[in-house]
Amino acid sequence: MTPSGSLAGKTAVITGATAGIGLYSLLALAGEGANVIGVGRNEARILKAEALIREKLPDAQVKYLLADLSIQSQVRNLAVEIQDLLKERGIKSLDILVNNAGVYAQHLTRTPEGIELTLAVNHLAPFLLTHELLPVLTSGTDQRIITMSSFAHIRASMNVGRLNNPFPYVGILAYARSKLANILFTREFNRRMSGSPVHAFAMDPGLVNTEIALKERGVESQIVWSFRRKKGSSPEIPAQTVLYLCREKSILQSPHNYWRDTQPKQPGRNAMNDRMAAELWNLSCELCGIQNTDPQ
């Protein structure tokens, strides 16, 4: 399906933009004329990505910022850097936020702030970054937030009260819960922001040939993911769905929160649980130190 609309003159932020889906999404948006701010947590990988962009799109308007999204103070600093950069360029609103960065952790790991790592990066970072960028996300007429979820959420269950203290810890279950959280966040965000110029989407990229679990040091994870990734599609494929969600005008009034291959999909049963979505929102506010307010 060919998207309607244009990204020329639009400004976008993409996290996890140094490789995989994030990098190819950045290339897709920049190739359509968008001014893109990429976020990476490793300076060497940023330099490598910048070199690739110069080779493929020498005239692209791309700027990278460095941040470790597992640390909330760095997420907040990133939001300040983004807004300062927009001001320097005379840009009043952020048109697109793609929450793409993600991790898989085989073993229980906690951030310096005491948050379970998978929860911190895959859910709380998008939640907090979105909150911190709301002043520029709500100051336009057509803003979009895309958060990368996964089919892994389908059979996931969630005890919200135990989310930061899972026992026993199983890496793949923690990952699945975080992907369920992405859809619940999207659902609750749209409920709370109904009538505003910003709309959120959760996206399933499908099985993609990326290195997400190869970054995990566990030998078991590396072996399993090395086998699975061979069956995955190129990151360029889901990047086209990111592009579609960024510019297609007809979907702004869509009731669907979950998309794959430019089409709305029915998410798992728990992903449509409004009570769970509200409880997750409350916990997320608590873990991020945000005053919880409900405009409804």
Backbone torsions as a table, in degrees:
resi	resn	phi	psi	omega
1	MET	NA	132.6	-179.3
2	THR	-87.3	122.4	-179.1
3	PRO	-68.3	150.1	172.6
4	SER	-94.3	164.4	177.8
5	GLY	90.0	173.0	-178.3
6	SER	-135.0	150.1	177.2
7	LEU	-102.5	1.8	178.3
8	ALA	-59.5	125.1	-179.8
9	GLY	86.4	-6.5	177.8
10	LYS	-81.8	153.8	177.8
11	THR	-119.2	132.2	-175.9
12	ALA	-131.4	150.9	171.9
13	VAL	-119.8	132.3	177.8
14	ILE	-128.6	121.5	176.7
15	THR	-89.4	157.2	-177.1
16	GLY	60.7	44.3	-168.8
17	ALA	-102.2	21.6	-179.5
18	THR	-100.0	-9.3	-179.7
19	ALA	-161.8	170.5	172.7
20	GLY	58.3	-141.8	-175.7
21	ILE	-60.2	-39.5	-178.8
22	GLY	-62.1	-45.4	-179.4
23	LEU	-66.0	-44.6	-178.7
24	TYR	-71.6	-28.9	173.2
25	SER	-67.3	-40.9	177.3
26	LEU	-60.0	-45.4	178.8
27	LEU	-61.9	-40.1	-179.4
28	ALA	-65.0	-45.3	-179.1
29	LEU	-69.2	-43.6	179.0
30	ALA	-63.7	-35.9	178.1
31	GLY	-65.7	-20.6	177.0
32	GLU	-94.2	7.2	175.5
33	GLY	96.0	5.1	179.5
34	ALA	-75.4	150.4	172.0
35	ASN	-90.4	112.6	-169.2
36	VAL	-114.8	132.7	172.7
37	ILE	-105.9	114.3	178.4
38	GLY	-95.3	149.2	179.3
39	VAL	-122.7	130.1	175.9
40	GLY	-137.4	161.3	-178.8
41	ARG	-108.8	1.1	-178.0
42	ASN	-131.7	120.1	-174.4
43	GLU	-62.8	-38.6	-179.8
44	ALA	-64.0	-40.2	179.2
45	ARG	-70.0	-31.6	175.5
46	ILE	-64.6	-45.6	179.7
47	LEU	-61.6	-39.0	178.7
48	LYS	-65.5	-42.4	178.8
49	ALA	-65.2	-41.5	178.8
50	GLU	-61.0	-39.1	179.2
51	ALA	-64.6	-40.8	178.8
52	LEU	-65.1	-41.1	179.7
53	ILE	-64.0	-42.4	178.1
54	ARG	-61.6	-34.4	179.8
55	GLU	-71.4	-43.5	-175.6
56	LYS	-85.7	-38.5	-176.8
57	LEU	-135.3	75.5	-174.4
58	PRO	-59.9	-21.8	-178.8
59	ASP	-101.7	9.2	-176.8
60	ALA	-65.9	144.8	176.4
61	GLN	-94.9	89.3	-174.3
62	VAL	-131.8	135.1	176.4
63	LYS	-134.9	132.9	178.5
64	TYR	-104.0	144.1	173.3
65	LEU	-122.8	148.5	-176.2
66	LEU	-102.7	127.9	178.1
67	ALA	-162.6	141.5	172.4
68	ASP	-96.7	106.2	-172.5
69	LEU	-75.7	-3.5	174.7
70	SER	-77.3	-13.2	-176.9
71	ILE	-110.3	117.6	-172.9
72	GLN	-62.5	-34.6	178.4
73	SER	-62.6	-35.3	178.2
74	GLN	-73.5	-32.2	174.6
75	VAL	-63.1	-43.9	179.1
76	ARG	-65.7	-41.6	177.3
77	ASN	-63.1	-37.7	177.9
78	LEU	-60.9	-43.8	179.7
79	ALA	-61.2	-39.1	177.5
80	VAL	-65.4	-44.0	179.0
81	GLU	-60.7	-41.7	180.0
82	ILE	-63.0	-46.4	-178.4
83	GLN	-68.1	-34.9	175.7
84	ASP	-65.3	-39.6	179.2
85	LEU	-64.8	-40.2	177.6
86	LEU	-63.1	-42.6	179.6
87	LYS	-62.3	-42.9	179.4
88	GLU	-58.5	-32.9	-177.4
89	ARG	-94.0	2.8	179.8
90	GLY	71.1	26.7	-178.5
91	ILE	-100.9	125.5	-173.9
92	LYS	-90.5	-22.8	-175.6
93	SER	-137.7	150.7	173.2
94	LEU	-97.8	122.6	-173.5
95	ASP	-85.3	-34.1	-172.5
96	ILE	-140.5	133.6	171.1
97	LEU	-125.9	118.2	178.0
98	VAL	-108.2	106.0	177.9
99	ASN	-85.1	88.3	-172.8
100	ASN	-105.7	-28.7	-174.2
101	ALA	-57.9	137.9	179.5
102	GLY	-155.6	160.5	178.3
103	VAL	-136.1	160.6	169.0
104	TYR	-128.0	126.6	-179.1
105	ALA	-122.2	117.7	-179.4
106	GLN	-67.9	-36.1	-176.8
107	HIS	-114.7	151.5	179.0
108	LEU	-60.0	122.7	179.7
109	THR	-134.4	139.5	179.3
110	ARG	-115.5	145.4	177.4
111	THR	-76.6	169.1	176.8
112	PRO	-57.5	-21.3	179.7
113	GLU	-93.0	6.0	175.1
114	GLY	84.0	16.1	-179.9
115	ILE	-97.6	138.1	174.8
116	GLU	-58.2	132.6	-167.5
117	LEU	-58.8	-46.6	-177.9
118	THR	-62.5	-43.4	176.7
119	LEU	-61.8	-43.0	-176.8
120	ALA	-61.5	-47.5	-174.5
121	VAL	-82.7	-46.7	-171.1
122	ASN	-78.9	-28.1	179.7
123	HIS	-118.7	-54.1	-173.6
124	LEU	-67.0	-34.0	178.2
125	ALA	-63.4	-48.6	174.5
126	PRO	-60.8	-40.7	179.7
127	PHE	-60.3	-49.2	-176.4
128	LEU	-71.5	-42.5	-179.6
129	LEU	-63.4	-41.6	176.9
130	THR	-60.0	-45.5	179.3
131	HIS	-60.1	-46.3	-176.9
132	GLU	-68.4	-24.6	-178.7
133	LEU	-97.4	3.3	-178.3
134	LEU	-55.1	-36.9	179.1
135	PRO	-57.1	-35.0	179.6
136	VAL	-95.3	-14.3	177.7
137	LEU	-84.7	-16.9	-177.4
138	THR	-112.3	11.9	-176.1
139	SER	-103.2	11.6	178.4
140	GLY	-119.6	-152.1	-177.6
141	THR	-122.6	-13.7	-177.4
142	ASP	-155.0	81.8	-179.2
143	GLN	-107.8	147.1	-176.5
144	ARG	-135.7	140.9	175.8
145	ILE	-120.2	125.9	179.1
146	ILE	-119.8	122.5	-179.3
147	THR	-116.7	127.7	-174.8
148	MET	-77.7	113.3	177.0
149	SER	-103.8	-150.1	-178.9
150	SER	-168.5	152.3	173.1
151	PHE	-60.5	-18.6	180.0
152	ALA	-57.8	-18.6	-176.8
153	HIS	-74.3	-17.2	-166.2
154	ILE	-51.9	-47.6	-178.2
155	ARG	-103.0	12.0	-177.9
156	ALA	-74.0	141.2	172.2
157	SER	-114.4	164.2	-175.6
158	MET	-147.9	122.1	167.2
159	ASN	-99.1	99.6	-171.9
160	VAL	-56.4	-38.8	-178.9
161	GLY	-64.6	-22.3	-179.4
162	ARG	-104.0	7.6	-170.6
163	LEU	-60.0	-38.9	-179.7
164	ASN	-90.8	-3.1	179.1
165	ASN	-133.8	60.3	-176.2
166	PRO	-71.3	135.9	176.4
167	PHE	-149.0	127.6	-6.0
168	PRO	-73.6	156.1	179.2
169	TYR	-84.5	126.0	175.0
170	VAL	-128.1	119.8	-172.3
171	GLY	-53.6	-47.9	-176.3
172	ILE	-67.8	-31.4	177.3
173	LEU	-72.2	-38.6	176.3
174	ALA	-62.4	-40.3	178.7
175	TYR	-64.2	-46.1	-179.8
176	ALA	-61.1	-41.8	178.0
177	ARG	-62.3	-39.3	-179.6
178	SER	-65.5	-34.9	178.9
179	LYS	-73.7	-33.2	171.2
180	LEU	-64.0	-41.4	178.8
181	ALA	-60.4	-35.3	178.9
182	ASN	-59.9	-40.7	-178.6
183	ILE	-75.6	-40.1	177.4
184	LEU	-62.8	-40.0	176.3
185	PHE	-60.6	-45.8	179.9
186	THR	-60.9	-43.8	-179.7
187	ARG	-62.7	-47.5	-178.2
188	GLU	-70.3	-35.9	177.3
189	PHE	-59.8	-47.4	-178.6
190	ASN	-65.0	-34.0	176.6
191	ARG	-64.5	-46.6	-177.2
192	ARG	-71.4	-31.8	-175.6
193	MET	-100.7	15.7	178.3
194	SER	-54.9	130.7	-178.3
195	GLY	92.5	-9.0	177.6
196	SER	-87.6	169.1	-179.3
197	PRO	-81.0	2.8	-176.6
198	VAL	-113.4	137.2	-178.7
199	HIS	-131.1	141.6	-176.3
200	ALA	-110.7	147.4	177.1
201	PHE	-133.9	143.2	169.7
202	ALA	-106.6	143.6	-173.1
203	MET	-130.4	137.1	172.4
204	ASP	-100.8	114.9	-178.4
205	PRO	-80.7	-7.6	-173.3
206	GLY	79.1	-175.7	176.5
207	LEU	-76.5	117.6	-173.4
208	VAL	-123.3	144.6	179.1
209	ASN	-78.8	84.6	177.8
210	THR	-127.3	178.4	-176.0
211	GLU	-105.2	19.9	-170.4
212	ILE	-55.5	-43.6	-178.5
213	ALA	-90.5	-12.9	178.2
214	LEU	-72.7	-16.8	176.8
215	LYS	-75.3	-18.8	176.8
216	GLU	-73.9	134.4	-174.4
217	ARG	-76.5	-15.3	-178.5
218	GLY	-64.7	130.1	-178.5
219	VAL	-61.7	-40.6	-179.7
220	GLU	-58.1	-47.1	-179.2
221	SER	-62.5	-42.0	-178.0
222	GLN	-64.8	-40.9	-180.0
223	ILE	-65.8	-49.3	-178.4
224	VAL	-62.0	-46.7	-177.0
225	TRP	-70.3	-33.9	177.2
226	SER	-59.6	-37.3	178.0
227	PHE	-71.9	-46.7	-176.9
228	ARG	-65.1	-40.4	-173.8
229	ARG	-65.1	-24.2	179.0
230	LYS	-64.4	-24.3	179.0
231	LYS	-89.2	-5.3	-174.9
232	GLY	-83.2	159.6	177.9
233	SER	-80.4	168.8	174.2
234	SER	-67.9	145.6	177.0
235	PRO	-59.7	-18.0	178.1
236	GLU	-64.3	-27.3	-178.1
237	ILE	-68.5	-56.4	177.4
238	PRO	-64.7	-24.8	177.9
239	ALA	-61.5	-28.5	177.9
240	GLN	-71.5	-30.9	174.8
241	THR	-72.0	-37.4	173.8
242	VAL	-57.8	-47.3	179.2
243	LEU	-59.2	-43.6	179.7
244	TYR	-60.3	-47.5	-178.8
245	LEU	-66.8	-23.1	-179.6
246	CYS	-79.1	-25.5	-172.1
247	ARG	-130.0	-10.5	-179.0
248	GLU	-71.6	121.2	-175.5
249	LYS	-74.5	-33.2	-172.4
250	SER	-67.8	-18.2	-174.8
251	ILE	-87.1	-5.2	-176.4
252	LEU	-64.0	-27.1	178.4
253	GLN	-101.0	8.6	-177.5
254	SER	-71.5	139.6	176.1
255	PRO	-81.1	-4.5	-174.5
256	HIS	-84.2	133.5	-179.4
257	ASN	-101.1	-14.8	-168.2
258	TYR	-126.8	126.3	-172.1
259	TRP	-132.9	149.9	173.0
260	ARG	-151.5	136.6	177.8
261	ASP	53.2	45.7	178.6
262	THR	61.6	17.3	179.4
263	GLN	-127.2	145.4	174.2
264	PRO	-69.0	143.5	179.8
265	LYS	-128.0	152.5	175.8
266	GLN	-80.1	119.0	178.6
267	PRO	-79.1	176.8	177.3
268	GLY	-63.6	161.4	-176.0
269	ARG	-56.3	-44.6	-177.5
270	ASN	-66.4	-24.4	179.8
271	ALA	-71.4	-10.8	178.7
272	MET	-108.9	14.7	-177.2
273	ASN	-87.2	103.6	-176.0
274	ASP	-64.9	-35.9	178.1
275	ARG	-63.6	-44.3	178.9
276	MET	-64.7	-38.7	179.0
277	ALA	-62.0	-42.2	179.9
278	ALA	-68.0	-40.6	178.6
279	GLU	-64.5	-40.9	178.5
280	LEU	-64.1	-39.9	178.4
281	TRP	-61.2	-44.3	-179.8
282	ASN	-63.0	-44.2	178.6
283	LEU	-64.3	-40.6	-179.3
284	SER	-62.8	-41.4	176.1
285	CYS	-60.6	-43.2	180.0
286	GLU	-62.9	-46.6	-177.5
287	LEU	-70.3	-23.6	-179.9
288	CYS	-99.4	-2.4	179.8
289	GLY	68.5	38.1	-178.9
290	ILE	-107.8	135.5	175.2
291	GLN	-70.9	122.5	-175.7
292	ASN	-83.1	121.1	176.3
293	THR	-129.9	142.0	-178.5
294	ASP	-120.7	109.6	-178.2
295	PRO	-67.6	-14.6	179.9
296	GLN	-82.0	NA	NA
